[in-house]
Amino acid sequence: MKKLLLFSLTGFMFIITSCVSPGKIRTTNKNNMLQIEPGMSKSDVISIMGGVETKPDEFGKLQVNPYHYEMFKANSDDTVEVLWYYTDQVYADGIVNQAELTPIVLDNNKVVAIGWKFYQDFFKRKKLSAEKRDAEPVGGQATTDNSEAK
């Protein structure tokens, strides 16, 4: 009986310590995003930020990084991609919405914009429909735009 209890406790501790909290994902993404610079390739971004990976949070819900991906054709020779990473908390409801994500914009496989302001400016110049941030993060601390749109 003691062995079963010890085995169960060990398994429980492994599960608890191997889970990734949403807060940890946000912090890791913000820190990694500081390394992204204009002109980097998509593969450079993926190597820094992480590719499509799924991890359970503390509630067992799978968290995906990047959280969202979009691709647009501005014209026949121009492909725009947006990698959306979970970086902010707007509502403490456990649901990740668009306002809680930070965009990294790639034009023809090169980083051209990081963050909401530069994303919206870039899309306006390209005459593409851009998302609008519908709320500000808790405490008003939005992820800092650390890049310039070309």
Solvent accessible surface area in square Angstrom, and as a share of the most:
residue,aa,sasa,rsa
1,M,193,0.86
2,K,173,0.73
3,K,174,0.74
4,L,113,0.56
5,L,109,0.54
6,L,120,0.60
7,F,157,0.65
8,S,58,0.38
9,L,95,0.47
10,T,81,0.47
11,G,31,0.30
12,F,116,0.48
13,M,108,0.48
14,F,143,0.60
15,I,104,0.53
16,I,89,0.45
17,T,101,0.59
18,S,58,0.37
19,C,31,0.19
20,V,31,0.18
21,S,43,0.28
22,P,29,0.18
23,G,28,0.27
24,K,127,0.54
25,I,16,0.08
26,R,46,0.17
27,T,77,0.45
28,T,57,0.33
29,N,1,0.01
30,K,71,0.30
31,N,84,0.43
32,N,29,0.15
33,M,3,0.01
34,L,120,0.60
35,Q,98,0.44
36,I,3,0.01
37,E,103,0.46
38,P,64,0.40
39,G,33,0.32
40,M,44,0.20
41,S,17,0.11
42,K,58,0.25
43,S,80,0.52
44,D,63,0.33
45,V,0,0.00
46,I,50,0.25
47,S,92,0.60
48,I,43,0.22
49,M,4,0.02
50,G,16,0.16
51,G,24,0.23
52,V,125,0.72
53,E,61,0.27
54,T,68,0.40
55,K,81,0.34
56,P,55,0.34
57,D,5,0.02
58,E,85,0.38
59,F,165,0.69
60,G,51,0.49
61,K,103,0.44
62,L,110,0.55
63,Q,12,0.05
64,V,53,0.30
65,N,20,0.10
66,P,8,0.05
67,Y,77,0.29
68,H,73,0.33
69,Y,95,0.36
70,E,33,0.15
71,M,117,0.52
72,F,54,0.22
73,K,122,0.52
74,A,33,0.26
75,N,87,0.45
76,S,100,0.64
77,D,124,0.65
78,D,11,0.06
79,T,32,0.19
80,V,0,0.00
81,E,18,0.08
82,V,0,0.00
83,L,4,0.02
84,W,0,0.00
85,Y,0,0.00
86,Y,12,0.05
87,T,0,0.00
88,D,2,0.01
89,Q,55,0.25
90,V,13,0.08
91,Y,109,0.42
92,A,94,0.73
93,D,81,0.42
94,G,61,0.58
95,I,114,0.58
96,V,20,0.12
97,N,39,0.20
98,Q,45,0.20
99,A,0,0.00
100,E,2,0.01
101,L,4,0.02
102,T,1,0.00
103,P,0,0.00
104,I,0,0.00
105,V,0,0.00
106,L,0,0.00
107,D,24,0.12
108,N,79,0.40
109,N,72,0.37
110,K,93,0.39
111,V,0,0.00
112,V,6,0.04
113,A,0,0.00
114,I,0,0.00
115,G,1,0.01
116,W,18,0.06
117,K,118,0.50
118,F,41,0.17
119,Y,1,0.00
120,Q,60,0.27
121,D,50,0.26
122,F,5,0.02
123,F,0,0.00
124,K,164,0.69
125,R,133,0.49
126,K,60,0.25
127,K,182,0.77
128,L,36,0.18
129,S,99,0.64
130,A,32,0.25
131,E,69,0.31
132,K,161,0.68
133,R,45,0.16
134,D,109,0.56
135,A,22,0.17
136,E,106,0.47
137,P,7,0.04
138,V,93,0.53
139,G,67,0.64
140,G,51,0.49
141,Q,135,0.60
142,A,40,0.31
143,T,22,0.13
144,T,98,0.57
145,D,45,0.24
146,N,53,0.27
147,S,7,0.05
148,E,127,0.57
149,A,22,0.17
150,K,141,0.60
